[in-house]
């Protein structure tokens, strides 16, 4: 599913298109409430950790899920990943599979059952905050400091999957990027005692791009955040190009991108995008490897331990 979000989703206040689409947002919200009314939560015999969001895409769920896997694994547990089994999520599934066994199914409950049968004792859901059929033991909501909640409206007049008041259902909040005290206060008004953590991406293979010129491209939730990360690390960007989220790269795209570059210019993308390239493209393109660094990581680890293994 290729999806390029409308620009007005991140504009402050009520725009023309937000107003026009608002009735459909009401219908979307009512539909979600009806689904929730008829869903019966299933409790599983192992801890279920959910890494989710309310803003559609680009909030850093998958990188955080990967870090949580490492934390759980280091505490002598045997975690596995749960990812909804849609073809367009192939890139994220491949990233998860690199470090841990990943169970996919369009029905997450079935995927969790398979995980348990395989001997795993913790399930990490990459997405699923809005799946009311599963009882979660620890829920995390992810935001990006650049977009936060966008214009604050529900799909399709805005980027939110549900109202910001749903923060009450989360055990903690992760904000990827810079500190934002105003947004922290907004969160605290909704859920007074909720823990807020910050995280940032650190480029692992930065030396590869030093003193080089690059053409950067990305087909992720918020490509501008990727380009900003490169600039913050003093990478010399000649041009940028944005594609829809989960974009499948074609020969036409390849030809276009190679024409953008010069002889001494590197074509650079994200790890997620790189996984969607064919073998020929991979020979000519490179990707930026990142680690997610968690501020106050020990406090976060203790929060998980106290919640799941008192």
TAGI-V284560 format. One record per pair of residues at least 24 apart in sequence whose C-alpha atoms are under 6 Angstrom apart, sorted by the first residue. I is the first residue (numbers start at 1). J is the second residue. Records with the same first field share a line. If there is no record, write none. Layout:
I: J  J
This chain:
1: 88
2: 244  245  246  247
3: 244  245
4: 244
9: 150  151  158  159
10: 150  151
11: 151
12: 151
13: 151
18: 157
21: 157
22: 157
25: 154  155  156
39: 133
40: 133
41: 133  134  135
42: 133  134  135
43: 135
46: 121  122
47: 122  137
48: 123  136  137
49: 124  138  139
50: 124  125  139
51: 125  126  127  140
52: 127  128  129  140  141
53: 141  142
54: 160  161  162
55: 159  160
56: 159
57: 221
58: 221  222
59: 142  143  144
78: 120  121
79: 120  121  122  123
80: 123
81: 123  124  125
82: 124  125
83: 126
91: 272  275
139: 170  171
140: 170  171  172  173
141: 173
142: 174  175
143: 175
144: 175  176
145: 176  177  178
172: 196
174: 198
176: 200
198: 295
199: 293  294  295
200: 292  293
201: 290  291  292
202: 290  291
203: 289  290
204: 289  290
205: 289
213: 237  265
214: 238  265  266  267
215: 239  240  267
216: 240  268  269
217: 241  242  269
218: 242  243  269
219: 243  244  245  246  247
220: 245
221: 245
